[in-house]
Structure formats: structure tokens, C-alpha cells
Amino acid sequence: PDCSGPALTYDYELTDGTLSSIAFPSSSFPSGVNGLNIYVDGTFVVDAGVSFDDCNLVMAPGAKIDIQANSGMDASDCHFYACSSMWDGIYTSSTTSSLELKLCFIEDAENAVVSENGAPFTIGSNVFNRNYTGVDIRPYSGPTNIGNYSIYNNIFTSRSWPQNASPAANYTYSQLEGAYPLTRFSPVNMKA
């Protein structure tokens, strides 16, 4: 996105190696992380369950979110994006980790979502915009339950849309789906 307008004031700035259990402990955020502007510089490590709702997650060049075993991340109505160079992506790499994205804008990533080693995910009604790869499901030969993997009602595209500082003020998936013809897509890699 064009970040040349009024700068966001960040409620949290997460540096390389920041743990979700320290930055957003459930005792301080019993209902999850709501309505905050968060800057991620380096790797944000999700080592305990964390939920984001109506948040801006502004990603520094090369930044990534790494969801560890026995933990998970849910994001709803959030905007993940970079202002200059592309950020890396959201990685989940264990059958005991989980990722749920719904009604989010995910932009400017090299690999927006990566599932490794059979890591489960639910990705529904999101907009993936200007990513090199939208969803990358890496090969895994271990036991899996097909019910743990869901991708539905997403838009994969590469275009400029008007945006606002508040994720809630941005277009919704439904509004975009009906208003814009979809002719350019970023890839979804699925390998057996």
C-alpha cells in the first residue's frame, strides 16, 4: 500500500524474536488483541495462542510470523501489509500448530501463508493482494486429517484498492468480490 499519508501511531512495536506469550499474555488480553496498530520488525514468534481482531499489522521488509508447535494464531478483520519492501509471510510448521485467517487483507508478502509439515489451517473470505505467493502448502508425507485444511471464498489478486488506517473502514471481501473483475492472480501452490 501507499504509506505516504499520515503515519500510523503504533501501539506495539515487535522486534526480532518477540514471543506472543510475552507481548500479548492472555492475562492482559483475555478477549484477544483488538483494534491495535502493530509494527513487526524481524520474526514474531507465536509460542502461545494469540487472537487478533480489527488490527493493522505493518510488516518491516523481510519480517515474518512464525507459529510454533502447540500454539496458534487467529486473525479476523486484520490488515497485514508492508510499506516499502516485501515482508516474508506467516509460517506454520507443525501438526500441533494452527492458523485461522478470516476477513483479512494480506498484502505485499513474498509467501503470504506457508504450511509446512502438515500444519493445519483455515483460510476463509480474505483478500490476498500483491503477494508473490498467496498460499504455499509444502509437501508432507506424515499422517493428516483432510478436515484440518480449509481454503474458501478468498480473492487472490494484484491491484491497487483504496485503503484506510482502520481495517474496519476498508472494503470487505463481499464488497470487493462484487465490485472488481478478477483477472490477475497470485499463485496457490498445492503439492501432494
SERO-4910 file (N, C-alpha, C, O; in steps of 0.05 Angstrom, whole numbers):
BEGIN
 pado doro    nc1    nc2    nc3   cac1   cac2   cac3    cc1    cc2    cc3    oc1    oc2    oc3
  Pro    A     16    -24      0      0      0      0     17     25      0     41     25      7
  Asp    A      5     46     -7     18     72     -6     17     82     23     -4     88     33
  Cys    A     40     83     35     42     91     64     51    120     66     61    128     87
  Ser    A     48    136     45     58    163     46     39    182     60     46    205     65
  Gly    A     15    173     66     -4    190     81      3    194    110     26    189    117
  Pro    A    -16    202    126    -10    205    155      0    179    167    -11    157    162
  Ala    A     22    181    181     35    157    193     17    145    215      4    160    230
  Leu    A     16    119    217      3    106    239     19    110    264     43    110    263
  Thr    A      5    112    286     18    111    312     17     82    321     -5     70    322
  Tyr    A     39     70    326     40     41    333     35     38    363     47     51    380
  Asp    A     16     20    369     10     13    397     32     -6    408     38     -6    431
  Tyr    A     42    -23    389     63    -42    396     83    -43    373     76    -43    350
  Glu    A    109    -45    380    130    -49    361    144    -75    369    157    -75    390
  Leu    A    142    -96    353    153   -122    359    179   -125    345    180   -124    320
  Thr    A    201   -130    360    227   -133    348    233   -163    344    217   -180    353
  Asp    A    255   -169    330    262   -196    323    262   -214    348    275   -208    368
  Gly    A    248   -237    346    247   -256    368    226   -251    389    224   -267    408
  Thr    A    210   -230    386    189   -225    406    170   -249    407    162   -259    386
  Leu    A    163   -258    431    145   -280    436    117   -270    441    113   -250    455
  Ser    A     97   -284    429     69   -276    434     62   -278    463     46   -262    473
  Ser    A     73   -298    477     66   -301    506     76   -278    523     64   -273    544
  Ile    A     96   -263    514    106   -240    528     92   -214    519     84   -198    535
  Ala    A     90   -211    493     78   -186    482     48   -184    487     38   -163    493
  Phe    A     34   -207    485      5   -207    488     -5   -230    506    -19   -248    497
  Pro    A      3   -229    532     -5   -250    550    -35   -251    553    -48   -230    554
  Ser    A    -46   -275    556    -75   -277    558    -86   -263    583   -109   -256    583
  Ser    A    -70   -260    603    -79   -246    627    -84   -216    622   -101   -204    634
  Ser    A    -69   -205    603    -73   -177    596    -92   -173    572   -104   -152    569
  Phe    A    -96   -194    556   -113   -193    533   -132   -217    533   -131   -234    516
  Pro    A   -150   -218    553   -168   -242    556   -187   -245    532   -195   -268    527
  Ser    A   -193   -224    518   -210   -225    494   -195   -224    468   -207   -220    447
  Gly    A   -169   -226    470   -152   -224    446   -142   -196    442   -149   -178    458
  Val    A   -127   -191    421   -116   -165    415   -135   -152    395   -139   -161    373
  Asn    A   -146   -129    404   -167   -116    388   -160    -87    381   -152    -71    398
  Gly    A   -164    -80    355   -162    -52    346   -135    -39    350   -135    -14    354
  Leu    A   -113    -54    348    -87    -41    352    -71    -39    326    -76    -55    308
  Asn    A    -53    -20    326    -33    -18    304     -7    -30    314      4    -20    334
  Ile    A      2    -50    300     26    -66    309     47    -66    287     40    -72    264
  Tyr    A     71    -59    294     93    -59    275    111    -84    282    119    -87    304
  Val    A    116   -100    261    133   -124    265    159   -121    249    158   -117    225
  Asp    A    181   -121    264    208   -119    251    224   -143    259    233   -146    282
  Gly    A    228   -162    240    241   -187    246    221   -209    248    200   -209    234
  Thr    A    226   -229    264    208   -252    267    192   -250    293    203   -248    315
  Phe    A    166   -249    290    147   -250    313    141   -280    317    129   -293    299
  Val    A    148   -290    340    145   -319    346    119   -323    362    116   -314    385
  Val    A    101   -338    350     76   -345    364     81   -371    379     82   -393    368
  Asp    A     86   -368    405     92   -391    422     69   -398    441     71   -418    456
  Ala    A     48   -383    440     24   -387    455      1   -376    439      5   -358    423
  Gly    A    -23   -387    442    -45   -378    426    -49   -348    427    -47   -336    449
  Val    A    -54   -336    404    -59   -307    403    -81   -302    382    -81   -315    361
  Ser    A    -98   -283    388   -120   -276    370   -119   -246    365   -118   -229    383
  Phe    A   -121   -238    339   -121   -210    331   -148   -204    318   -157   -220    301
  Asp    A   -160   -182    325   -185   -173    312   -184   -143    307   -177   -128    324
  Asp    A   -189   -136    282   -190   -108    273   -163    -94    279   -163    -71    289
  Cys    A   -141   -107    272   -115    -96    276   -101    -91    250   -106   -104    230
  Asn    A    -83    -71    250    -64    -67    228    -38    -79    237    -28    -73    258
  Leu    A    -27    -98    221     -1   -109    226     17   -100    204     16   -111    182
  Val    A     33    -80    209     51    -68    190     78    -82    192     90    -83    213
  Met    A     86    -94    170    109   -112    170    133    -98    157    132    -87    135
  Ala    A    156    -99    171    181    -89    160    191   -107    138    182   -130    136
  Pro    A    209    -97    121    220   -114    100    231   -140    112    247   -140    130
  Gly    A    223   -163    100    232   -189    109    220   -200    134    227   -222    143
  Ala    A    202   -185    147    190   -194    172    173   -219    168    163   -223    146
  Lys    A    171   -234    189    154   -258    187    141   -265    214    150   -256    235
  Ile    A    120   -280    212    106   -291    235    110   -321    235    104   -334    215
  Asp    A    121   -332    257    128   -360    258    111   -373    280    115   -368    304
  Ile    A     92   -389    272     74   -402    291     86   -429    300     90   -447    283
  Gln    A     93   -431    325    107   -455    336     88   -478    342     63   -474    342
  Ala    A     99   -501    347     83   -525    355     68   -519    380     77   -503    397
  Asn    A     45   -531    383     27   -528    406     18   -499    411     12   -491    434
  Ser    A     16   -484    390      6   -456    392    -10   -450    366     -9   -465    347
  Gly    A    -23   -427    367    -39   -420    343    -44   -390    342    -40   -376    362
  Met    A    -52   -381    318    -58   -353    314    -84   -351    298    -88   -365    278
  Asp    A   -102   -335    308   -127   -328    294   -127   -299    288   -119   -282    305
  Ala    A   -135   -291    264   -137   -263    257   -163   -259    242   -169   -274    223
  Ser    A   -177   -238    249   -203   -232    237   -204   -202    232   -197   -186    250
  Asp    A   -212   -194    208   -215   -165    201   -188   -150    205   -189   -127    213
  Cys    A   -166   -163    199   -140   -151    202   -128   -144    175   -136   -155    154
  His    A   -108   -126    175    -94   -118    151    -64   -123    156    -52   -110    173
  Phe    A    -53   -141    141    -24   -147    142    -12   -135    117    -20   -141     95
  Tyr    A      8   -117    120     20   -104     97     47    -92    103     55    -90    126
  Ala    A     62    -85     82     88    -72     84     86    -45     70     69    -41     53
  Cys    A    103    -27     78    103      0     66    124      4     45    121     21     27
  Ser    A    145    -12     46    166     -8     26    172    -35     13    158    -43     -6
  Ser    A    192    -49     22    199    -75     11    180    -97     22    168    -93     43
  Met    A    179   -119      8    161   -140     16    169   -153     43    193   -154     49
  Trp    A    149   -162     58    154   -178     82    154   -207     74    146   -214     52
  Asp    A    163   -225     92    165   -253     85    138   -267     85    129   -274     64
  Gly    A    126   -271    108    100   -285    109     93   -296    136    107   -292    156
  Ile    A     71   -312    137     62   -325    161     68   -355    157     58   -367    138
  Tyr    A     84   -367    175     92   -394    173     81   -411    196     82   -402    219
  Thr    A     70   -433    190     61   -452    210     73   -479    202     70   -488    179
  Ser    A     85   -493    221    102   -516    214    100   -541    230    118   -557    232
  Ser    A     77   -545    243     73   -569    259     44   -577    258     26   -561    256
  Thr    A     39   -604    260     11   -613    261     -2   -604    287    -27   -607    289
  Thr    A     13   -594    306      1   -584    331     -1   -554    332     -8   -543    353
  Ser    A      6   -541    310      2   -512    309    -23   -506    292    -32   -524    278
  Ser    A    -33   -482    293    -57   -476    277    -57   -447    268    -46   -429    282
  Leu    A    -70   -442    246    -74   -415    235   -102   -412    225   -112   -429    210
  Glu    A   -116   -391    233   -142   -384    222   -141   -355    214   -136   -337    230
  Leu    A   -147   -350    188   -149   -323    177   -177   -320    166   -185   -336    149
  Lys    A   -191   -299    174   -217   -294    162   -222   -264    159   -216   -248    178
  Leu    A   -232   -256    136   -239   -228    131   -215   -209    133   -218   -186    141
  Cys    A   -191   -219    126   -167   -203    128   -157   -194    100   -164   -207     80
  Phe    A   -142   -173    100   -126   -164     76    -97   -174     82    -86   -166    103
  Ile    A    -86   -189     64    -58   -197     67    -44   -188     42    -49   -198     20
  Glu    A    -26   -169     45    -13   -156     22     17   -156     25     29   -157     47
  Asp    A     30   -154      2     59   -147      0     78   -168     11    100   -161     19
  Ala    A     69   -193     12     86   -215     23     99   -231      1     88   -234    -21
  Glu    A    123   -240      7    136   -259    -11    121   -286    -11    117   -297    -32
  Asn    A    114   -295     13     98   -320     17     77   -314     38     83   -317     62
  Ala    A     54   -305     30     34   -296     49     28   -316     71     30   -310     95
  Val    A     22   -341     64     17   -363     83     33   -387     74     31   -395     51
  Val    A     48   -399     92     63   -424     87     55   -445    108     57   -440    132
  Ser    A     46   -468     98     40   -490    116     61   -512    110     63   -522     88
  Glu    A     76   -519    131     97   -539    129     91   -562    148     78   -559    168
  Asn    A    100   -586    141     98   -609    158     70   -616    167     65   -625    189
  Gly    A     50   -612    149     23   -619    155      9   -600    174    -12   -607    185
  Ala    A     19   -575    177      7   -556    196    -22   -549    187    -25   -542    163
  Pro    A    -42   -550    204    -69   -545    197    -75   -515    194    -61   -498    207
  Phe    A    -95   -508    178   -102   -480    174   -131   -478    165   -142   -497    153
  Thr    A   -143   -455    170   -169   -447    158   -165   -419    148   -158   -401    162
  Ile    A   -169   -416    122   -165   -390    108   -190   -384     93   -195   -395     71
  Gly    A   -207   -365    103   -232   -360     91   -240   -331     88   -237   -316    107
  Ser    A   -250   -324     65   -261   -297     59   -240   -275     64   -246   -254     77
  Asn    A   -216   -279     54   -194   -260     56   -188   -249     28   -196   -260      8
  Val    A   -173   -227     28   -163   -216      3   -132   -218      4   -120   -206     22
  Phe    A   -121   -233    -14    -92   -235    -17    -84   -217    -41    -91   -223    -64
  Asn    A    -70   -196    -35    -64   -176    -56    -34   -170    -58    -21   -166    -38
  Arg    A    -24   -170    -82      4   -163    -88     24   -180    -72     44   -170    -62
  Asn    A     18   -207    -70     37   -225    -58     51   -241    -80     38   -247   -100
  Tyr    A     76   -249    -76     89   -266    -95     74   -293    -95     67   -303   -117
  Thr    A     69   -305    -71     54   -329    -69     33   -325    -47     39   -316    -25
  Gly    A      8   -331    -54    -14   -328    -35    -13   -349    -13    -11   -342     11
  Val    A    -15   -374    -20    -15   -396     -1      4   -418    -12      1   -427    -35
  Asp    A     23   -426      5     42   -447     -3     39   -470     17     46   -468     40
  Ile    A     29   -493      7     25   -517     23     48   -535     15     48   -546     -7
  Arg    A     67   -539     33     91   -554     27     87   -584     30     70   -592     46
  Pro    A    101   -600     15     98   -629     16    101   -640     45    118   -631     60
  Tyr    A     84   -660     51     85   -673     77     76   -702     73     55   -706     61
  Ser    A     91   -721     84     84   -749     80     73   -762    105     67   -786    104
  Gly    A     71   -748    127     61   -760    151     31   -762    151     18   -754    132
  Pro    A     20   -771    174     -9   -774    176    -23   -747    177    -14   -728    190
  Thr    A    -45   -745    162    -60   -719    161    -90   -725    164    -99   -747    159
  Asn    A   -105   -705    171   -134   -706    171   -143   -684    152   -140   -660    159
  Ile    A   -154   -691    130   -162   -671    109   -180   -650    121   -182   -628    110
  Gly    A   -195   -656    142   -213   -637    154   -198   -614    168   -210   -594    176
  Asn    A   -171   -616    171   -155   -595    184   -146   -574    165   -133   -555    173
  Tyr    A   -154   -576    139   -144   -557    119   -168   -546    103   -183   -561     91
  Ser    A   -170   -519    104   -193   -507     90   -185   -480     78   -174   -463     92
  Ile    A   -190   -477     52   -187   -451     38   -213   -446     23   -220   -462      6
  Tyr    A   -226   -424     30   -252   -419     17   -257   -389     14   -248   -373     31
  Asn    A   -271   -381     -7   -281   -354    -12   -259   -332     -9   -264   -311      2
  Asn    A   -235   -338    -19   -214   -318    -18   -210   -305    -46   -217   -317    -66
  Ile    A   -200   -281    -46   -193   -268    -71   -163   -266    -72   -150   -256    -53
  Phe    A   -151   -275    -94   -122   -274    -99   -119   -255   -123   -127   -262   -145
  Thr    A   -106   -232   -118   -104   -212   -140    -79   -195   -137    -63   -199   -118
  Ser    A    -77   -176   -155    -55   -157   -154    -64   -131   -165    -62   -126   -189
  Arg    A    -74   -114   -149    -84    -88   -158    -83    -68   -135    -78    -75   -112
  Ser    A    -89    -43   -141    -90    -22   -120   -119    -17   -113   -136    -11   -130
  Trp    A   -124    -18    -87   -150    -12    -77   -148     11    -56   -128     12    -42
  Pro    A   -168     29    -55   -167     49    -34   -166     36     -7   -180     16     -2
  Gln    A   -150     47     12   -148     36     39   -149     58     60   -144     81     54
  Asn    A   -157     50     83   -159     68    106   -142     57    129   -135     34    130
  Ala    A   -135     75    147   -119     67    170   -133     47    188   -120     31    200
  Ser    A   -160     48    189   -175     29    205   -183      5    187   -197     10    167
  Pro    A   -176    -19    194   -184    -42    178   -214    -44    175   -224    -52    154
  Ala    A   -229    -36    195   -258    -37    194   -269    -18    172   -292    -23    162
  Ala    A   -254      2    164   -264     21    144   -257     13    116   -266     25     96
  Asn    A   -240     -8    113   -233    -18     87   -256    -34     75   -274    -43     89
  Tyr    A   -254    -39     48   -274    -56     35   -274    -83     48   -253    -93     58
  Thr    A   -297    -96     49   -299   -123     58   -295   -142     35   -296   -134     11
  Tyr    A   -291   -167     40   -289   -187     20   -313   -186      1   -310   -186    -24
  Ser    A   -337   -186     12   -361   -186     -4   -363   -162    -22   -371   -164    -46
  Gln    A   -356   -138    -12   -357   -114    -29   -337   -116    -52   -343   -108    -74
  Leu    A   -313   -126    -46   -293   -128    -67   -300   -149    -88   -296   -145   -112
  Glu    A   -311   -171    -79   -318   -193    -97   -338   -183   -118   -336   -191   -141
  Gly    A   -357   -167   -110   -377   -157   -129   -369   -133   -145   -380   -128   -166
  Ala    A   -350   -118   -135   -343    -92   -147   -320    -93   -167   -318    -75   -184
  Tyr    A   -303   -113   -165   -279   -113   -182   -277   -138   -198   -279   -160   -187
  Pro    A   -273   -136   -225   -268   -160   -240   -240   -172   -233   -221   -157   -230
  Leu    A   -239   -198   -230   -214   -210   -222   -201   -223   -246   -210   -243   -256
  Thr    A   -179   -211   -254   -165   -221   -278   -136   -229   -273   -124   -243   -289
  Arg    A   -124   -220   -251    -96   -226   -245    -95   -239   -217   -108   -230   -199
  Phe    A    -79   -260   -215    -78   -275   -190    -50   -281   -182    -32   -284   -199
  Ser    A    -46   -283   -155    -20   -294   -145    -24   -324   -142    -47   -333   -137
  Pro    A     -4   -340   -144     -7   -369   -144    -14   -381   -117     -7   -370    -96
  Val    A    -27   -404   -118    -31   -421    -95    -16   -446   -101    -23   -460   -120
  Asn    A      4   -453    -85     19   -477    -90      9   -500    -73     11   -498    -48
  Met    A     -1   -521    -85    -10   -544    -70      4   -568    -83      1   -574   -106
  Lys    A     19   -583    -66     34   -605    -75     28   -630    -58     24   -628    -34
  Ala    A     25   -652    -72     19   -677    -57     45   -690    -47     44   -711    -34
***
